Amino acid sequence: MPLGNWAGGRALTDRKILPASDSLHPSFYPAANSCYYVYSARRALLRYTGRNILLRSYYSTILLWLLSLVLWLPASRAFAASRAASLDLQVCDPVADFYLGIENYPEAIQRHLMVIRAHPDNALAYYHLGFAYGMAGDRQRELADYEKAVGLGLSNWDLFLNMGLVYMEGGRFDSASQVLQLAAFLGPYRPETHFNLGLLDERMGMYQKAAQEILLSLRIDPNQPDARNILGVIYAEQGNYQQAHQEWADLLKANPAYAPARANLAILDRIERGEIAGAVRLGAGFADVR
């Protein structure tokens, strides 16, 4: 069953992982590559001829640079083409990402669209564009751009995590399970991947597996009130009220201001007094995690 009415923490949208800002697009620094390759070719020729870096003859210097140019031009072009192709997957415009980082999503969308018009195979730009659309409330465009990024070869763990959350929000649990498992595989030491996979398993009624994922997330990062709260929810849904009570009580002791744990303890108290009939989900008065 879905999470029902238990008290929870942040909304799914708030659990999304902001993509990291990256380096300049390769088109911004061709001159640096050119200088590097001229310098490298010159050094290689100097090592080959056994000459000192200060050549005594003017004509030998001219000959050296001509030979360097002959060696450098084809190598530089080939390198620039391969480098641009590979970095198109992983480098985005820093100005566009700046607007993403300050949560100016309309401007971020426009900036990333400009990047994509100039570099239509830039997978990372599609990912960032999708994230901006999602935070602006356009889930359909968000998912379409995520899928475009994957189709172009991007395989970041946070991309699959954010994609899984979109699927989960839309009730597409099978698709969410596939991509969230992939996110956990690509980011095995990221607590977010295991937490959200556990949350999905809980919504699918797979409580034992859900508890395993949540516990794994807490082993990586014990300071996660939402994860500890959801673990208590899973225990309660399994009918283990004593363990759920202990989890929520310990959570409140460490985080006195964490309201969801206090709300769930109040619900368990009503169960003990017979005011509500056990852990009947959706009808027990618990608040939801959305």
C-alpha positions in Angstrom: 0.0 0.0 0.0 1.2 3.6 -0.4 2.5 5.5 2.6 -0.9 6.5 3.6 -1.4 9.0 6.4 1.7 8.6 8.5 3.5 11.8 9.5 6.6 12.3 7.4 9.3 14.8 6.4 10.2 16.7 3.2 8.1 16.4 0.0 9.5 14.3 -2.9 10.3 17.5 -4.8 12.5 18.7 -1.9 14.4 15.4 -2.0 15.7 16.1 -5.5 19.4 16.5 -5.9 20.6 19.8 -7.4 23.0 19.0 -10.2 26.5 20.3 -9.5 27.7 23.3 -11.4 30.4 22.3 -13.9 33.3 23.7 -15.9 33.2 25.9 -18.9 31.9 24.5 -22.1 34.9 23.3 -24.4 34.0 26.0 -27.0 35.1 28.6 -24.4 38.7 27.5 -24.3 40.1 26.5 -27.7 43.1 28.8 -27.3 44.3 27.0 -24.2 44.3 23.7 -26.1 46.2 25.3 -29.0 48.9 26.7 -26.8 49.3 23.4 -25.0 49.8 21.4 -28.2 52.3 23.8 -29.8 54.3 23.7 -26.6 54.1 19.9 -26.3 55.2 19.5 -30.0 58.1 21.8 -29.5 59.3 20.0 -26.4 59.0 16.7 -28.2 61.1 17.9 -31.1 63.7 19.3 -28.7 64.0 16.0 -26.9 64.3 14.2 -30.2 67.1 16.3 -31.6 68.9 16.5 -28.3 69.1 20.3 -28.5 68.9 22.8 -25.6 65.8 24.9 -25.2 67.8 27.9 -26.3 68.6 27.1 -29.9 71.7 28.8 -31.2 70.7 29.2 -34.8 67.8 31.5 -36.0 67.2 29.1 -39.0 67.0 26.1 -36.8 64.4 27.9 -34.6 62.3 28.6 -37.7 62.6 25.0 -38.9 61.6 23.8 -35.5 58.4 25.8 -35.3 57.5 24.8 -38.8 57.9 21.1 -38.0 56.0 21.7 -34.7 53.1 23.3 -36.7 53.0 20.4 -39.1 52.8 17.9 -36.3 50.4 20.0 -34.2 47.7 20.9 -36.7 46.3 17.4 -37.4 46.7 16.2 -33.8 45.1 19.4 -32.4 42.1 19.1 -34.7 41.5 15.4 -33.9 41.9 16.1 -30.2 39.6 19.1 -30.2 36.9 17.1 -32.0 37.1 14.1 -29.7 37.4 16.4 -26.6 34.4 18.5 -27.6 32.4 15.3 -28.3 33.1 13.8 -24.9 32.8 17.0 -22.9 29.5 17.8 -24.5 28.2 15.0 -22.2 29.6 16.4 -19.0 30.2 20.2 -19.3 27.5 22.8 -19.0 27.4 26.6 -19.2 28.4 28.1 -15.8 26.0 31.1 -16.2 23.1 28.8 -16.9 24.0 26.7 -13.9 24.4 29.8 -11.8 20.7 30.6 -12.3 19.9 27.0 -11.5 21.8 27.3 -8.3 20.1 30.4 -7.2 16.7 28.9 -8.0 15.8 31.3 -10.8 14.3 28.5 -12.8 12.7 30.6 -15.7 16.1 32.2 -16.4 17.8 28.8 -16.0 15.4 27.3 -18.5 16.1 30.0 -21.1 19.9 29.8 -20.6 20.0 26.0 -20.9 17.8 26.1 -24.0 20.5 28.4 -25.5 23.2 25.9 -24.6 21.3 23.1 -26.3 20.7 25.1 -29.4 24.4 25.6 -29.7 25.3 22.1 -28.6 22.3 19.8 -29.3 24.2 16.7 -28.1 25.1 18.2 -24.7 23.5 15.6 -22.3 24.3 17.5 -19.1 22.5 20.6 -20.4 19.4 18.4 -21.0 19.7 17.1 -17.5 20.0 20.5 -16.0 17.1 21.8 -18.2 14.9 19.0 -17.0 15.7 19.7 -13.4 14.8 23.4 -13.9 11.5 22.4 -15.6 10.7 20.0 -12.7 11.3 22.6 -10.1 9.1 25.0 -12.1 6.3 22.4 -12.0 6.5 21.0 -15.5 6.9 17.3 -14.7 6.3 16.2 -18.3 9.1 18.3 -19.7 11.3 17.3 -16.8 11.0 13.7 -17.5 11.4 14.1 -21.3 14.7 16.0 -20.8 16.0 13.4 -18.3 15.3 10.7 -20.8 17.0 12.7 -23.5 20.1 13.1 -21.3 20.1 9.3 -20.7 19.7 8.7 -24.4 22.8 10.9 -25.1 24.9 8.8 -22.8 24.7 10.6 -19.4 24.8 8.1 -16.5 25.1 10.3 -13.3 23.6 8.7 -10.2 21.8 11.9 -9.3 20.2 12.0 -12.8 18.6 8.6 -12.2 17.7 9.5 -8.6 15.8 12.6 -9.8 14.2 10.6 -12.7 13.1 8.0 -10.2 11.4 10.6 -8.0 9.5 11.9 -11.1 8.3 8.3 -11.8 7.3 7.9 -8.2 5.4 11.1 -8.1 3.5 9.9 -11.2 2.7 6.5 -9.6 4.9 4.7 -12.1 6.4 2.5 -9.5 7.9 -0.2 -11.8 9.8 2.4 -13.8 10.8 4.2 -10.6 12.2 1.0 -9.1 14.4 0.4 -12.2 16.0 3.8 -12.2 16.3 4.1 -8.4 18.1 0.8 -8.3 20.4 2.0 -11.0 21.0 5.2 -9.0 21.9 3.1 -5.9 24.3 1.0 -8.1 26.0 4.1 -9.5 26.0 5.9 -6.1 26.4 3.1 -3.5 27.8 5.4 -0.9 25.2 8.1 -1.3 22.5 7.9 1.5 19.9 9.6 -0.8 19.9 6.7 -3.2 19.1 4.1 -0.6 16.7 6.3 1.3 14.5 7.0 -1.8 14.7 3.4 -2.9 13.5 2.4 0.6 10.7 4.9 0.4 9.6 3.4 -2.9 9.7 -0.1 -1.5 7.6 1.0 1.4 5.0 2.5 -0.9 4.9 -0.8 -2.8 4.3 -2.7 0.4 7.8 -4.4 0.4 8.5 -3.6 4.0 11.4 -5.8 4.7 13.3 -4.6 1.7 12.3 -1.0 2.5 13.7 -1.4 6.0 17.0 -2.8 4.6 17.5 0.2 2.3 16.6 2.7 5.0 19.0 1.1 7.5 21.7 1.1 4.8 21.1 4.8 4.2 21.4 5.5 7.9 24.6 3.5 8.2 26.1 5.9 5.5 24.7 9.0 7.2 23.1 8.6 10.7 22.0 12.2 10.8 18.8 11.8 8.7 15.6 12.5 10.7 13.4 11.7 7.7 15.0 8.3 7.3 14.6 7.5 10.9 11.0 8.6 10.8 10.2 6.4 7.8 11.9 3.5 9.5 9.5 3.9 12.4 6.6 4.1 9.8 7.8 0.8 8.3 7.9 -0.9 11.8 4.4 0.4 12.6 3.1 -0.9 9.2 4.5 -4.3 10.0 2.6 -4.2 13.4 5.8 -3.8 15.4 4.5 -0.8 17.5 7.0 -1.2 20.2 10.0 -0.8 17.8 8.2 2.0 16.0 7.6 3.8 19.3 11.3 3.4 20.3 12.5 4.7 16.9 10.3 7.8 17.1 11.1 8.4 20.8 14.8 8.3 20.2 14.4 10.6 17.2 12.5 13.1 19.3 15.2 12.9 21.9 17.9 13.8 19.4 15.6 16.3 17.4 13.0 17.8 19.8 11.6 20.0 17.1 11.0 17.2 14.6 7.2 17.3 14.4 6.4 14.2 12.3 7.9 11.9 15.0 5.8 13.7 17.7 2.6 13.3 15.5 3.3 9.6 15.0 3.8 9.0 18.7 0.5 10.7 19.4 -1.2 8.3 16.9 0.3 5.3 18.6 -1.0 6.6 21.9 -4.5 6.8 20.4 -4.1 3.2 19.2 -3.1 2.1 22.7 -6.1 3.8 24.1 -8.4 2.1 21.6 -9.5 5.3 19.9 -8.3 4.0 16.5 -8.2 0.4 15.5 -4.6 -0.4 15.0 -2.5 0.3 11.9 -5.3 0.5 9.4 -3.6 2.7 6.8 -5.4 5.7 5.3 -7.9 5.4 8.1 -5.7 5.8 11.1 -5.4 9.5 11.1 -1.6 9.5 10.2 -0.2 12.3 8.1 1.4 11.7 4.8 4.9 12.0 3.3 4.5 13.7 -0.1 
